[in-house]
Amino acid sequence: MTYRRLPRVLVAALALAFALGGCSLTQGLYGVSLPGSVGGPVRVVAYFDNVSDLVPQSSVKVADVTVGTVEKITLAKVTDPSGQPRWAAKVVMQIQKSAHLPSNTVAILQQTSLLGEKFVELGPPAGVPPAAGFLSPTGPDGAITIQYGNTTSYPDIEAVFGALSFLLNGGGLGQLETIDYELSQALTGREASVRDLLHQLNVLLGGLNTQKSEIVRALNATEALSSQLEAQRQTIATALDELGPGLKVLADERDQLVGLLSSLSNLGVVATRVINASQAATTADFADLKPIVARIAAAGSSLPRSLDLLLDYPFPLDSVAAIPGDYTALYATVLVSPQTCAVLMLPINVCPTALASRQGGTTGRGATGNGSPLLPTVSPLVPTQTGPVAAGEQALERLLGVVGTP
């Protein structure tokens, strides 16, 4: 009887100890280290959106090697990557000090098997090599913190079965028969049209794929134009605001603008009539101008060179060589008539022509009745000038106050 009552006494004693110590069943069991669990002096804090059935004393692994355990799980308020505050599960872990975590470490909530226990995997993201450097403590208690955006979890079996149940029960799977029937009714008798439509869609999509680079370039150009319009938004708004008064002025002057356009129409009709009537005369004028233009073209560079004198009048550029100092060297050839020589009484060597008598006396050598010497009379070598030359000589003689003998 004594041995049979011993187990009952031990159970009652343990229950009394738990009650007196103020420890709940959950806290007491989670506070006991599991056989084979590994503790450590380094504390790591990670924030998850959902930890499902992860419990304290769960394993923490690095490269599938257990390096620590989950210490506790609490609810905390965090800020997501978009800057919005939200609630998340704060998982505090203890890992070995020798487990150096690279700087791109993330925390992933995984499951050992389909129905196995949950554990936390620490390491770089999938398909990404470890980054240089290691995570260092950032928390006030010396803990390494993995932010909310750097944690994730794989879907567990409960979530998969729940989604499958929703699909089979209320996801519209039973309506596939109705959809198939209605689609068959819509396509019956229209197979050729549907086939042609699919062919045209194939051609269209092929053309769009061929012009993909051009479409991208057009979209980039549209984006650049939109950026420029955005930069000039204030200017465009001002222009639109001032466009209203301008349109009002045009509306007020509508009658005058209509009259102006009507007058321009009448002017066009009259101008057309004038051009048609003067076509022959205009053509003849251009035909008459053709020889003149041909002569000007034949002159070549002679005409512009002859106009150089107008730019340096009255001293041509060639006259610089004739002015060696403070005087001007001049060589001139003067042609005069015998009458002018007689009037000016030029020497015989200057005017190699016969000198006529100033007053029409006896020709030859001798003296006149009043004792004046007679001028020799010789047939002139230069014929008597008539026309403009003679008129010029007479003007010279009148300027000198002497009238020569004709």
C-alpha positions in Angstrom: 0.0 0.0 0.0 2.9 2.4 0.7 4.5 1.9 -2.7 1.1 2.3 -4.5 0.6 5.7 -2.9 4.1 7.0 -3.7 3.4 8.1 -7.4 0.3 10.0 -6.3 2.2 11.8 -3.6 4.9 12.8 -6.0 2.3 14.2 -8.5 0.6 16.2 -5.8 3.9 17.6 -4.6 4.9 18.7 -8.1 1.5 20.4 -8.6 1.8 22.2 -5.3 5.3 23.4 -6.2 4.2 24.9 -9.5 1.2 26.6 -7.8 3.4 28.0 -5.0 6.1 29.2 -7.4 3.5 31.2 -9.5 4.7 29.6 -12.7 2.2 28.8 -15.4 2.3 25.5 -17.3 3.4 27.2 -20.5 6.1 29.3 -19.0 7.4 26.4 -17.0 7.7 24.1 -19.9 9.2 26.7 -22.2 11.6 27.7 -19.6 13.2 24.2 -19.5 15.9 23.6 -22.0 15.3 20.8 -24.4 17.8 17.9 -24.6 20.4 18.7 -27.1 19.5 22.4 -27.4 22.4 24.9 -27.8 22.5 28.2 -25.9 24.8 31.1 -26.5 25.8 34.5 -25.3 24.8 36.4 -28.5 21.2 37.6 -28.7 19.5 38.2 -32.1 16.1 39.9 -32.5 14.0 39.5 -35.6 10.6 40.9 -36.5 8.2 38.6 -38.4 4.8 39.3 -40.0 3.5 35.9 -38.8 5.3 33.2 -36.9 2.4 30.7 -37.0 3.1 27.9 -34.4 6.7 28.8 -33.7 7.3 28.3 -30.0 10.2 29.1 -27.6 13.0 26.6 -27.5 12.7 26.1 -31.3 15.9 25.7 -33.1 17.9 28.4 -34.8 20.1 27.3 -37.7 22.8 28.7 -39.9 23.4 26.7 -43.1 21.3 23.8 -41.7 23.5 23.7 -38.5 21.8 24.4 -35.2 23.6 27.4 -33.6 20.9 28.5 -31.0 17.3 28.5 -29.8 14.4 30.8 -29.7 14.2 32.5 -26.3 10.8 34.2 -26.4 8.2 35.6 -28.7 6.3 38.8 -28.0 4.2 41.4 -29.9 5.8 44.6 -30.9 5.0 47.7 -33.0 7.3 48.3 -36.0 7.5 50.4 -39.1 7.3 48.6 -42.5 9.5 49.5 -45.5 6.8 51.9 -46.8 7.0 53.9 -43.5 3.6 52.7 -42.1 3.4 51.5 -38.5 2.1 48.0 -37.9 2.2 45.1 -35.4 4.7 42.3 -35.8 6.0 39.2 -33.9 9.2 40.0 -32.1 11.4 36.8 -31.9 14.3 36.9 -29.5 17.0 34.2 -30.2 20.2 33.2 -28.5 23.0 31.9 -30.8 26.6 30.8 -30.3 29.1 33.6 -30.4 31.1 31.7 -33.1 28.2 31.9 -35.5 29.2 35.0 -37.4 26.3 36.4 -39.5 27.1 38.2 -42.8 25.9 41.8 -43.2 23.1 40.7 -45.6 21.7 38.1 -43.2 17.9 37.6 -43.3 15.7 35.5 -41.0 13.4 32.8 -42.7 10.8 30.8 -40.8 11.0 27.2 -42.1 9.7 23.7 -41.2 11.8 20.6 -40.7 9.3 18.5 -42.7 5.7 18.5 -44.0 4.4 18.0 -40.4 7.6 18.8 -38.5 8.5 21.5 -36.1 9.2 25.1 -37.1 12.7 26.7 -36.8 14.4 29.9 -37.8 17.0 29.9 -40.5 19.6 32.7 -40.5 21.7 33.5 -43.6 21.9 35.5 -46.8 18.9 35.5 -49.2 18.4 32.5 -51.5 20.7 32.6 -54.5 22.8 35.5 -53.1 26.3 35.0 -51.8 27.2 36.3 -48.3 28.2 39.9 -48.2 31.4 41.3 -46.8 31.4 42.1 -43.2 29.3 40.8 -40.3 26.2 42.0 -38.4 27.1 43.9 -35.3 24.9 44.6 -32.2 22.6 47.6 -32.7 20.1 47.3 -29.9 20.3 49.0 -26.5 20.8 45.6 -24.8 23.6 44.6 -27.2 21.4 42.5 -29.4 21.7 42.0 -33.2 18.6 43.3 -34.8 17.1 42.0 -38.1 14.5 44.5 -39.4 11.0 43.7 -40.4 11.6 43.9 -44.1 14.4 41.3 -43.9 12.3 38.5 -42.6 10.0 36.0 -44.4 8.3 32.7 -43.9 7.5 29.7 -46.1 3.9 28.6 -46.4 3.1 25.8 -44.0 0.8 22.8 -44.6 -2.1 24.5 -42.8 -2.1 27.5 -45.1 -1.8 25.2 -48.2 -4.8 23.1 -47.1 -6.8 26.2 -46.2 -6.3 27.7 -49.6 -7.1 24.4 -51.3 -10.3 24.2 -49.2 -11.3 27.6 -50.2 -10.7 26.9 -53.9 -12.7 23.6 -53.8 -15.6 24.8 -51.7 -16.2 28.5 -52.6 -13.6 29.4 -55.2 -15.9 28.9 -58.2 -14.5 25.6 -59.3 -18.0 24.2 -59.8 -18.7 27.0 -62.3 -16.1 25.6 -64.8 -18.8 23.4 -66.4 -21.1 26.5 -67.0 -18.2 28.5 -68.4 -17.2 25.6 -70.7 -20.8 25.2 -71.9 -21.3 28.9 -72.6 -18.0 29.2 -74.4 -18.9 26.2 -76.6 -22.2 27.8 -77.5 -20.6 31.1 -78.4 -18.0 29.5 -80.7 -20.2 27.0 -82.4 -20.5 27.9 -86.1 -17.9 30.7 -85.8 -14.8 28.6 -85.9 -13.4 30.2 -89.1 -14.0 33.7 -87.7 -12.4 32.9 -84.4 -9.5 31.2 -86.2 -9.0 34.4 -88.4 -9.3 36.6 -85.3 -6.6 34.6 -83.6 -4.4 34.8 -86.7 -4.8 38.6 -86.8 -4.0 38.8 -83.2 -0.9 36.8 -83.8 0.1 39.1 -86.6 -0.6 42.1 -84.5 1.4 40.8 -81.5 4.3 39.9 -83.9 4.3 43.4 -85.3 4.3 44.9 -81.9 7.1 42.6 -80.8 9.1 43.6 -83.9 8.6 47.3 -83.1 9.3 46.8 -79.5 12.4 49.1 -79.5 10.5 51.8 -81.3 7.6 51.6 -78.9 10.1 51.8 -76.0 11.8 54.8 -77.6 8.4 56.5 -78.2 7.5 55.9 -74.5 10.8 57.3 -73.4 10.3 60.4 -75.6 6.8 60.7 -74.2 8.2 60.6 -70.7 10.8 63.2 -71.6 8.1 65.4 -73.1 5.9 65.0 -70.0 8.9 66.0 -67.8 9.4 69.1 -69.9 5.7 69.9 -69.7 5.8 69.3 -65.9 8.8 71.7 -65.6 6.9 74.4 -67.7 3.6 73.8 -65.8 3.5 77.4 -64.5 4.2 78.9 -67.9 1.5 76.7 -69.5 -1.0 77.7 -66.9 -0.2 81.4 -67.4 -0.6 81.0 -71.2 -3.9 79.2 -70.8 -5.1 81.9 -68.4 -4.2 84.7 -70.8 -5.6 82.8 -73.8 -9.2 83.5 -72.7 -8.9 87.4 -73.1 -7.2 86.9 -76.5 -10.0 84.6 -77.7 -12.5 87.2 -76.5 -10.7 89.9 -78.6 -10.9 87.6 -81.7 -14.5 87.0 -81.0 -15.2 90.7 -80.7 -13.4 91.4 -84.0 -15.0 88.6 -85.8 -16.9 90.8 -88.3 -13.7 92.7 -89.2 -11.7 89.5 -89.6 -14.4 88.1 -91.9 -14.4 91.3 -93.9 -10.6 91.2 -94.2 -10.7 87.6 -95.4 -13.4 88.6 -98.0 -11.2 91.5 -99.2 -8.2 89.2 -99.5 -10.4 86.9 -101.5 -11.4 89.7 -103.9 -7.8 90.9 -104.1 -6.8 87.4 -105.1 -9.4 87.3 -107.9 -8.3 90.7 -109.2 -4.6 89.8 -109.0 -5.3 86.6 -110.9 -7.0 88.6 -113.6 -4.2 91.2 -113.8 -1.6 88.5 -114.0 -3.4 86.6 -116.7 -4.0 89.8 -118.7 -0.3 91.0 -118.4 1.2 87.6 -119.0 2.3 88.3 -122.6 3.7 91.8 -121.7 5.6 90.5 -118.7 7.0 87.7 -120.8 8.1 90.2 -123.5 9.7 92.4 -120.9 11.8 89.5 -119.6 12.7 88.6 -123.1 13.9 92.2 -123.7 15.9 92.1 -120.5 17.7 88.9 -121.6 20.3 90.6 -123.9 21.0 93.2 -121.2 21.6 90.6 -118.5 23.7 88.6 -121.0 25.9 91.7 -121.6 26.2 92.3 -117.9 27.2 88.6 -117.4 29.7 88.9 -120.3 31.3 91.9 -118.6 32.4 89.6 -115.8 34.7 91.2 -113.3 35.2 94.4 -115.4 32.0 96.0 -114.2 32.7 95.7 -110.4 36.3 96.8 -111.0 35.1 99.9 -112.8 32.9 100.7 -109.8 36.0 100.8 -107.5 36.5 104.4 -108.5 33.3 105.4 -106.7 34.7 104.1 -103.4 38.0 106.1 -103.5 36.9 109.2 -105.4 38.6 111.8 -105.9 42.0 110.0 -105.3 42.1 106.6 -106.9 44.1 103.9 -105.2 46.6 103.9 -108.1 47.3 107.6 -107.4 49.3 106.8 -104.3 52.4 105.9 -106.4 52.2 109.4 -108.1 52.6 111.2 -104.7 56.2 110.5 -103.6 56.2 113.3 -101.1 54.6 116.7 -100.7 54.0 117.1 -104.4 52.2 115.3 -107.2 53.8 114.1 -110.3 51.5 114.6 -113.3 51.9 113.7 -116.9 49.2 114.9 -119.3 48.7 115.0 -123.0 46.7 118.1 -124.3 45.4 118.3 -127.8 44.7 121.9 -128.9 43.7 123.4 -132.3 45.9 125.9 -134.2 43.4 128.6 -133.3 43.8 127.9 -129.6 47.5 128.0 -130.0 47.3 131.4 -131.6 45.0 132.7 -128.9 47.2 131.5 -126.1 50.4 132.5 -128.0 52.0 129.2 -127.3 55.6 128.6 -128.6 56.0 126.9 -131.9 57.7 123.8 -130.2 54.7 123.4 -127.9 52.1 123.7 -130.7 53.7 122.2 -133.8 51.1 123.7 -136.1 50.8 126.9 -138.0 49.7 129.9 -135.9 46.9 131.9 -137.2 46.8 135.6 -137.0 45.0 137.0 -134.0 43.3 139.7 -136.0 43.3 138.4 -139.6 46.2 140.6 -141.1 48.6 139.7 -144.0 50.0 136.3 -143.8 53.7 135.6 -144.0 56.6 137.3 -142.2 56.7 141.1 -141.9 54.9 143.8 -140.1 51.4 145.2 -140.3 50.5 148.8 -141.0 50.6 149.6 -137.3 54.0 148.1 -136.8 52.9 144.8 -135.2 54.8 141.8 -136.2 53.0 139.4 -138.5 52.3 135.8 -137.4 53.5 133.2 -139.9 50.8 131.4 -141.7 51.2 127.7 -142.4 48.6 125.2 -143.4 47.5 123.4 -140.2 48.6 119.8 -139.6 45.4 119.1 -137.6 42.2 119.5 -139.5 39.7 122.0 -138.3 37.5 120.5 -135.6 33.7 120.7 -135.8 31.0 119.5 -133.5 31.4 119.2 -129.8 35.2 119.6 -129.9 34.9 123.0 -131.8 32.2 124.0 -129.3 34.5 123.2 -126.4 37.3 125.3 -127.9 35.1 128.2 -128.5 34.0 128.0 -124.8 37.7 128.0 -123.8 38.4 131.1 -125.9 35.4 132.9 -124.5 36.6 132.1 -121.0 39.9 133.7 -121.8 38.1 136.8 -123.2 39.5 136.4 -126.7 37.7 135.4 -129.9 39.9 133.5 -132.3 39.8 133.6 -136.0 37.7 130.8 -137.5 
